[in-house]
Amino acid sequence: MSPEQQKQKFEDEGYLIVEAVMSEAELASCEAEIHRLHEVTVQLEATQDPALKHFQREPYAKDKQENGLPVLRKIEQTRDFSQVFRKLAAHPKLTSVVQNLIGEDLLLFRSTLMLKPAFHGSAHAFHQDSAYWPMDPPSLVTVSMALTESTSENGCIQVIPGSHKWGMQEWGSIAQNTDTAQANRDDIDTSGAIEAPLKAGSVVLFHSLMVHGSGPNKSARARHTALYAYFPPTVRLVSRGSQSTSRSFPVISGLGGVETLEMASVVLV
C-alpha cells in the first residue's frame, strides 16, 4: 500500500500490518538480547534490586525453564535495560510508518517486551490500551513487532476492526488462565475479532483505542514481541490525582533533535 492507503486503512479500521520491517540479523540480535535479559532477571532477584518490578514472571507457569532461567511474561521499560531495544524503537522502517500516521514529531510512551513462553504463555483479555494510560486525547499508536513468528498456536494478537471508534471503555485484568482470548465484560461483542498472524520481522500497528487481545501459547515455540507506543506532542499527560505532576518522555524523532521532552500533567475537571 502507498502511504496514503496505509493512513486511510488505519483511520478506517484502526490497525495496519507492515511486513519485513526487520532483517534476519536484527531478529537474531533481539533473541540473544532476550536471553541476556532473562539472566539479568536472575541477578536482580538475587539482590532484590528495585528494578525487578519491571520484570514480570508468567503468572501461570510454576516451573523454571530447562536452562534454569525464569519464565517471564513481560519486561517493561526495556530502554532502561537494553541498548538493543532502545535502538529498535527508532528503527527507520518503523518510525517512517508511524510518522505517516500521526506526524513527524514522535514521543515514546511505552517500551515493552511481551514474552509468551512455550506452553505457558497466558491469554490476554480483550482491552483497549488507552484505558490504562493517562493521555488525552487517547490517540497513541501501539506497535507490536513480531520477533518470532506469531501464529494462532502461539497466541497471536487479535483485533476487532473499527473498535477504535467505540469510545473509551472500562476493562479488568488482562492476563487470563483461559483457552481463548475473552472479554471481562458481558456487554462487549467480540464476535468481530480477527487474528493478525505475523511473520518474524513484521509488525502490526493499532490505535490505542483498538479493542484487542490474544490467546494462550499452546505450542512449543515462544512468541516474543517488542511493543512500543508513540504519540505526538499535541497529546497531553493527564494527572491521576488532583495535582499536576510531570514526566519526561524520550523523543524518537523531530522536536529539534532534543533527546527528551518534559511534560506537565493537566488536571481534568
N, C-alpha and C positions, 0 to 999 in steps of 0.2 A: 504494500500500500504506500501511496505517497504520504508525505507529512500531513497534508490536508485531510486525506482519507483517515489516517490514524487518529487525528484530533476529532473528527466527526464521529467515528466509531466510539471513541472514549466518552464523548459527551452524550451520545445516544444510549449506549449500553453500559457504561460505567467501567469497562475494562478493555484491555488491549494486550495481545500476545505478540512478542517480538522474538524471533528465533535467532540463534547463532550469535549472541552478544559476546560470549566469552570463548576463548581459544582452549584447546586441549591443555596447553601448558599452564594457562591461568587456572583451569579447573584442578589440575594436579597440585598446584601450589596451594590452593584453598583446602584440599583434602589433607595435605600434610600439615597445614596450619590448624585445622580442626583437631587432628591428633595431638598436636602440641598443646592446644588449649585444654584438652582433657587432662593432660599431665599437669598443667597449671592448676587445674581444679584440685588435684591431689595435694599439691603444695599449699594451696590456700586452706584446705580442710585441716592439714596438719598443724597449721599455725593459727587457725581460726581468724584469718585475716578478714576485716570488714568487707573487702571487695568480693568475698564469697557470695554475698547477697545477689550478685549479678549472674551467678552460675546456678541454674535450677535443675535438680535431678528429675528424671522421669518419674512422676508420682505413682505409676502403676507397675514399675519394674522393681522387683525385690532383690535381684542379684546384680553383681558387677559384670562387666564384660569379661570374656575369656582371657583377655590380657591383663585383667585386674583393674582396669580403669573404670570410673563411674559411668553409669548410664544417664546421660544428660538429655533434658528436654529442650532447653534453650540457654543461650548466653546473651545477656543484654549489654548494651554499651560496648560493643566489640571494638570500637575505635580506641578505647582506653587500654585495650589488652593486645591489640594486633595491628601491626603496620599493613599486613596483607589486606585485612578487611577495611582499614582506614582508606587505603588506596582504591579499593574496589568501589567505594561509594562515589568516587569521582570518575569512574570508567567512562571515557568519551562516547562509546557507543550507547551507553545507558543514559547519560545526562543529556545528550542531544535529543533523545526522545522525550524525556521529562520536560526539557525546556520548551519543546514544541507544544506541550500540553498546558503548561502553567506560566511560561515566561523565562527570560534569560537569567534572572536572579533566583538562585536556589539556596535555601537553607535546609539543613538536615535536622529532622525532628527525632528520628529513631534509627539505630544501628544494631541489628539483632541477628543472631543465628538461631534458626529453628531446626532442631535435630530430632527427627522421628527415627529412633533406633529400631533395628530389625526386631520383629516380633513383639516389641514393647511400645512403640510409638502410639500415644493415645490419640483418640479422636478429638477434634476441636469443634465445639458447638458453633452453630451459625451466629454471627455477630457483626457489628459494624466497628471498625477501628476507632472512629471518632467518638464513639460512646465512652471511651476510656481516656480520651486525650483532651486537655484543656485549651482548645484552639477555636477561634471564631473569626471568620466562618469556617465550618468544618469541611475544608476543601483541599485537603492534602492528597498527595499521590503516593500510594504504597506500592513498592516494587518487591516482588517475590522472585528471586533469582535461583533457578534450579542448579545446584552444584553437583547433584547426581540426578539420574533420570527420575522423573516424578510420574507415577502411574496410579491407576486405580488400586492396585495391590498394595502399594506402599503409602497410600494416603495422600494422593494429590489434592490440590486445592479445588474447591467447588465454589462457584459464584452463581448469583441469581441476577441475570442481566436486567438492567433497568431499575434495580432495587435502590440505587443511589438517589433515586427521586422520591423515595418513600418518606424522607424526613428522618430525623433522629429518633431512635427507639431506645428502650432500656433493655439490658441484657444481663444474664447471670454469669456464672463461672464458665470459662472457656474450655479447660481441659476436662475430658469426659472418658469414663471407662465403658464405652459402648462400642457396638459393632459398626455403627454408621455415624455420620455427622447428623446431629439433631439440633433442634431449637429448644431453648429453655422456656419458651413461651408457646402456649397452645394456639394463640391467635395469629401466629406468623405462618404464612403459607410458603413452604419451601419446595413445593412441587415443581417449581420452575428452575430449580438448581441444575446446573450442568457442570461436568467435570472439565478441568483445564489441565490435561496431562502435558508435561513439558520434557523435551529432551535436555540432557545436561548442557548447560550453557545458554539456555533460552530463559526468557523472563515473561511474567505476566504483571502488568501494571493495572491497578484499580483505584477508583475513587475511594476516599476514606469513609464514605457513607455506604459503599457497596456491601451488601449482606453476603458473607462468605463463611466457609468452614472447611473441614477436611475429615476424611475417615481415618481409622487407625491404620497403622502399618502391620499388616498380616504377613508380610513377606520376609525373606532372609536378607533383603537389601535395605540398608538405611536410606532415608530420604533427607538429604541435607539441603537447607535453603538459607540464603542470605536475604534478610529483609531490611529494606531502607524506606524511610518515609520522608518525602520532600515537601516543602511549602514555600510560597513566595513571601517576601517581607510585608505584603499587604495583609497577611493573616495575623491576628492578634493573639497574644498569650492571655488566657483568662485566669483570674485568681480563683483558687479553690475556697478561699475564705473571704472575709470582709475587708482585708487589707491587701494592698498591692505588693507584689514581690517581683523579683527579676530573675532572668535566666539567660545564660549565654548559649547561642546556637552556632555550630560550625557553618561557615559559608562554603558551599561547594562550587558556586560559580557566580560571577557578577559582583555587584556592590563595590566596585572599585578595587577589587583584589584583596580586601581585608580578610583575615582568617576567621574571625568570629563576629557575631552581632549580639550585643546585649539588648534584651527586650524586657521592658517593664510590663507586668500584667495589668489588665484592666479589671475592675470590679463591676460586674454586670448587676443591675438592679431591676 
